[in-house]
Amino acid sequence: MAAWYIPNNDAEKAIILIHGRNASKQNAISGTFPKLAAEICFAGLAVLMVDLRAHGESDGNLYMWGEHEWHAIRDLGASRIGHAVNIMGDSALIDFMREKGIGIEANLTSNVHTNTVPSYQAHPLKKQLDLGLLATINTDDLGISPVTLRYEFEVAAPKAGLNADDTRKAQENALKIAFLSEKERAFLQDKMQLC
């Protein structure tokens, strides 16, 4: 993360200034953020100005806070969340989804085609799998992304940094969250053991 620290040798305390969404330490509050920092420093405090992840001079991927996902789970009783690219900014939501077994229907190519993520490499699916979430690999509306599930596994998944163990885990997760009877799930589980 990129930041500016404005020291004040007389200060015993510092204030941290954080910009809003799609802004940075240079341009927040219509470009007056640096002026505000100077005024705070002159008033007797040190100032730390931070560029949040994927803003200003900070690298990384833009993650949101999962507000809509919380609503779907808590208020609507969702047991699976489509796309779920916005959950990565909320560790409490990630923990809740892992504990409750809430599935993720990830759509790699669709999320790239719709600019939900800037690239396959920036997609959070690999991290979601590494965190033990029940993430799966899916296709989306053919009008948006005319690809097959084979394409998602053979082309998109490797571009997103997934290896064979990751894609196998995604398949196992898909079986866990599928809307199936226990008999159907057991039958498919036996088939997967043969592969």
C-alpha positions in Angstrom: 0.0 0.0 0.0 1.2 3.5 -0.8 1.0 6.2 1.8 2.3 9.6 2.6 3.4 10.4 6.2 3.5 14.1 7.1 5.5 14.3 10.4 5.0 16.9 13.1 7.9 16.9 15.6 5.7 18.4 18.3 2.8 15.9 17.8 2.2 13.1 20.2 -0.6 11.8 18.0 -1.3 11.3 14.3 -4.5 11.1 12.3 -5.0 8.7 9.4 -6.9 10.1 6.4 -8.6 7.5 4.2 -10.2 8.5 0.9 -13.5 7.2 -0.5 -14.2 4.7 -3.3 -12.5 5.5 -6.7 -10.4 8.2 -5.1 -6.9 8.5 -3.7 -4.8 10.5 -1.3 -4.1 13.0 -4.1 -7.7 13.6 -5.3 -10.2 12.9 -2.5 -12.6 15.7 -1.5 -12.3 17.3 -5.0 -8.6 17.4 -4.8 -8.4 19.2 -1.4 -7.2 16.1 0.5 -3.5 17.3 0.6 -4.6 20.8 1.7 -6.7 19.2 4.5 -3.7 17.1 5.6 -1.5 20.3 5.7 -4.0 22.1 7.8 -4.2 19.1 10.3 -0.4 19.1 10.5 -0.3 22.8 11.2 -2.9 22.3 13.9 -0.5 20.1 15.7 -1.0 16.5 14.5 1.1 14.2 12.3 -0.8 12.8 9.3 -0.8 9.5 7.5 -2.6 9.5 4.1 -3.2 6.1 2.6 -4.1 4.9 -0.8 -6.3 1.9 -0.3 -5.7 -1.3 -2.3 -6.2 -0.7 -6.1 -6.5 3.0 -5.6 -4.0 5.8 -6.4 -0.5 4.5 -6.1 -1.4 1.2 -4.3 -1.3 -2.0 -6.3 -3.8 -4.9 -6.0 -7.3 -5.7 -6.8 -10.4 -3.7 -6.0 -12.5 -5.5 -3.5 -15.8 -4.3 -2.1 -17.4 -5.1 1.2 -20.0 -7.7 0.3 -23.0 -5.7 1.3 -25.3 -7.3 -1.3 -24.0 -10.8 -0.4 -24.8 -10.2 3.3 -28.3 -9.2 2.3 -28.8 -12.3 0.2 -27.6 -14.6 2.9 -29.2 -13.0 6.0 -32.4 -11.6 4.6 -33.2 -13.9 1.8 -31.6 -17.2 3.1 -29.3 -17.7 0.1 -27.2 -20.9 0.3 -25.2 -20.0 -2.8 -23.9 -16.7 -4.1 -23.3 -16.1 -7.8 -20.0 -14.4 -8.8 -19.1 -13.3 -5.2 -16.2 -11.2 -6.3 -17.2 -8.5 -3.8 -16.8 -10.6 -0.6 -13.1 -10.3 -0.4 -13.1 -7.0 1.5 -15.1 -8.4 4.4 -13.3 -11.0 6.5 -16.4 -11.5 8.7 -18.4 -12.4 5.6 -15.7 -14.8 4.5 -15.7 -16.5 7.9 -19.5 -16.7 8.0 -19.7 -18.2 4.5 -17.1 -20.8 5.3 -18.7 -21.7 8.7 -22.2 -21.9 7.2 -21.1 -23.7 4.0 -22.4 -21.0 1.7 -21.4 -21.8 -1.9 -19.8 -19.5 -4.5 -20.7 -19.9 -8.1 -17.7 -18.3 -9.7 -17.9 -17.2 -13.3 -14.3 -16.4 -14.5 -14.8 -15.5 -18.1 -18.1 -13.6 -17.5 -16.4 -11.5 -14.8 -13.6 -10.6 -17.2 -16.0 -9.9 -20.1 -18.2 -7.6 -18.0 -15.2 -5.9 -16.4 -16.2 -7.0 -13.0 -12.5 -8.0 -12.6 -9.8 -6.5 -14.9 -8.3 -9.9 -15.8 -8.3 -13.6 -15.1 -5.3 -13.1 -12.8 -7.2 -10.6 -10.7 -10.1 -12.9 -10.1 -10.5 -13.9 -6.4 -11.5 -17.5 -7.1 -8.0 -18.9 -6.3 -7.9 -17.0 -3.0 -11.5 -18.1 -2.2 -10.4 -21.8 -2.7 -7.3 -21.2 -0.6 -9.4 -19.7 2.2 -11.5 -22.9 2.3 -14.7 -21.4 0.8 -17.0 -23.6 -1.2 -16.2 -21.9 -4.5 -17.0 -23.6 -7.8 -16.3 -23.0 -11.5 -19.3 -22.1 -13.7 -20.4 -20.6 -17.0 -22.7 -17.7 -17.3 -25.4 -16.5 -19.7 -24.3 -17.4 -23.2 -25.3 -14.0 -24.4 -22.7 -12.5 -22.1 -19.9 -15.1 -22.4 -20.3 -17.7 -25.1 -18.0 -20.3 -23.4 -18.4 -23.8 -22.2 -17.6 -25.3 -18.9 -14.7 -27.1 -20.6 -13.3 -23.7 -21.6 -13.7 -22.5 -18.0 -11.7 -25.4 -16.7 -9.1 -25.8 -19.4 -8.5 -22.1 -20.4 -9.9 -19.7 -17.9 -9.0 -21.5 -14.6 -5.2 -21.7 -15.5 -5.3 -18.1 -16.5 -6.7 -17.3 -13.1 -3.8 -19.2 -11.4 -5.7 -22.4 -10.6 -3.8 -25.7 -10.8 -5.2 -29.2 -11.0 -5.7 -29.5 -7.3 -7.7 -26.2 -7.3 -10.0 -27.3 -10.1 -10.5 -30.7 -8.4 -11.4 -28.9 -5.2 -13.9 -26.7 -7.2 -15.5 -29.8 -8.6 -15.8 -31.3 -5.1 -17.3 -28.1 -3.8 -19.8 -28.1 -6.7 -21.0 -31.5 -5.6 -21.3 -30.3 -2.0 -23.5 -27.3 -2.8 -25.5 -28.8 -5.7 -29.3 -28.9 -5.3 -29.4 -32.7 -5.1 -30.9 -35.4 -2.9 -28.4 -37.3 -0.7 -28.9 -40.4 -2.9 -28.0 -38.4 -6.0 -25.0 -36.8 -4.3 -23.7 -40.2 -3.1 -24.0 -41.6 -6.6 -22.0 -38.7 -8.1 -19.5 -38.9 -5.3 -18.8 -42.5 -6.2 -18.4 -41.5 -9.8 -15.9 -38.8 -8.9 -13.8 -41.3 -6.9 -13.4 -43.3 -10.1 -11.9 -40.3 -12.0 
